[in-house]
Amino acid sequence: MRKKISDTEVINRIGALAFGKANDAVKLVFLDPENTEQIEMLDLSMVSEIKRGANGAVEVKLLNRMALLELLAELTAPQTRKGSEAESFFTAMDKAAAKLGAANE
C-alpha cells in the first residue's frame, strides 16, 4: 500500500527541486563509464534525461527551474487553494447581506 503524500510534502519537494543544485549532474558528465559504483552516491534529482552517444559524448537535461518555480508559486498562492473562489463569493455575499440588513433597520 502506498503512503499518502500530504500537500505540504509535495510543496516541500517541489521547492527542493526548484532550488536544488546540479553539481552532481556535472560530475556525472565527467565520470568514467567504467566507474559505475560512484553513480549511486550522486544526487541526480535535478536530471530529467541522460544520453550517451556512441562517441562517448554525454548529454544531460535538467529539470526546468522556471516551471518548478511557477508551479510552486501557484500551489502556495492563497487564491489558488480549493474553494477560495467560492469562499470569496460567499464572503462578499455575506457582507452585502449585512449591509442591506443594516440599511433596512
C-alpha positions as CSV (number, residue, x, y, z in Angstrom):
1,M,0.0,0.0,0.0
2,R,1.3,3.4,-0.9
3,K,1.8,6.1,1.6
4,K,-0.4,9.1,1.1
5,I,1.7,12.2,0.5
6,S,0.5,15.4,2.0
7,D,0.2,18.7,0.2
8,T,2.9,20.1,2.4
9,E,5.3,17.3,1.4
10,V,4.6,17.9,-2.3
11,I,5.2,21.6,-1.9
12,N,8.4,21.0,0.0
13,R,9.7,18.5,-2.6
14,I,8.9,20.9,-5.5
15,G,10.7,23.7,-3.6
16,A,13.8,21.4,-3.0
17,L,13.9,20.6,-6.7
18,A,13.4,24.3,-7.7
19,F,16.3,25.4,-5.5
20,G,18.4,22.3,-5.8
21,K,22.0,22.1,-7.0
22,A,23.0,20.4,-10.2
23,N,26.6,19.8,-9.1
24,D,26.3,16.0,-9.2
25,A,24.9,16.1,-12.7
26,V,28.1,17.8,-13.8
27,K,30.1,15.2,-12.0
28,L,28.1,12.5,-13.9
29,V,29.2,14.0,-17.2
30,F,32.9,13.7,-16.3
31,L,32.5,10.3,-14.6
32,D,34.4,7.5,-16.3
33,P,31.9,5.0,-17.7
34,E,33.7,2.1,-16.0
35,N,33.3,3.7,-12.6
36,T,29.6,3.0,-12.1
37,E,29.7,2.5,-8.3
38,Q,30.1,6.2,-7.9
39,I,26.8,6.9,-9.6
40,E,24.9,5.6,-6.6
41,M,26.4,8.3,-4.4
42,L,25.3,11.2,-6.7
43,D,22.2,13.2,-6.2
44,L,20.6,13.2,-9.6
45,S,17.2,14.5,-8.7
46,M,17.6,17.5,-11.0
47,V,18.3,15.3,-14.0
48,S,15.4,14.7,-16.4
49,E,17.2,12.9,-19.2
50,I,20.6,11.4,-19.9
51,K,22.0,10.4,-23.3
52,R,25.4,8.9,-24.0
53,G,26.4,8.8,-27.7
54,A,28.5,6.2,-29.4
55,N,31.4,8.6,-29.5
56,G,31.3,8.9,-25.7
57,A,29.5,12.3,-25.7
58,V,27.1,12.7,-22.8
59,E,24.0,14.9,-22.9
60,V,22.3,15.7,-19.6
61,K,19.0,17.6,-19.4
62,L,18.0,19.2,-16.1
63,L,14.6,20.0,-14.8
64,N,13.1,23.3,-15.8
65,R,13.6,25.5,-12.7
66,M,11.3,28.2,-14.0
67,A,8.4,25.7,-14.5
68,L,9.1,24.4,-11.0
69,L,9.0,27.9,-9.5
70,E,5.8,28.8,-11.3
71,L,4.2,25.6,-10.0
72,L,5.4,26.3,-6.5
73,A,4.0,29.9,-6.7
74,E,0.7,28.5,-7.9
75,L,0.5,25.9,-5.2
76,T,1.4,28.3,-2.4
77,A,-0.7,31.3,-3.5
78,P,-3.8,31.6,-1.2
79,Q,-6.2,32.4,-4.1
80,T,-5.4,29.1,-5.9
81,R,-6.4,26.8,-3.0
82,K,-9.6,24.7,-3.4
83,G,-12.7,26.6,-2.7
84,S,-11.1,30.0,-2.4
85,E,-13.2,31.5,-5.2
86,A,-16.4,30.1,-3.7
87,E,-15.3,31.3,-0.3
88,S,-14.6,34.8,-1.6
89,F,-18.0,34.9,-3.3
90,F,-19.9,33.8,-0.2
91,T,-17.9,36.2,2.0
92,A,-18.8,39.1,-0.4
93,M,-22.5,37.9,-0.3
94,D,-22.5,37.9,3.5
95,K,-21.1,41.4,3.6
96,A,-23.6,42.6,1.1
97,A,-26.4,41.0,3.0
98,A,-25.2,42.5,6.3
99,K,-25.1,46.0,4.7
100,L,-28.6,45.5,3.3
101,G,-29.9,44.3,6.7
102,A,-28.3,47.2,8.5
103,A,-29.8,49.7,6.0
104,N,-33.3,48.2,6.5
105,E,-33.2,48.6,10.3
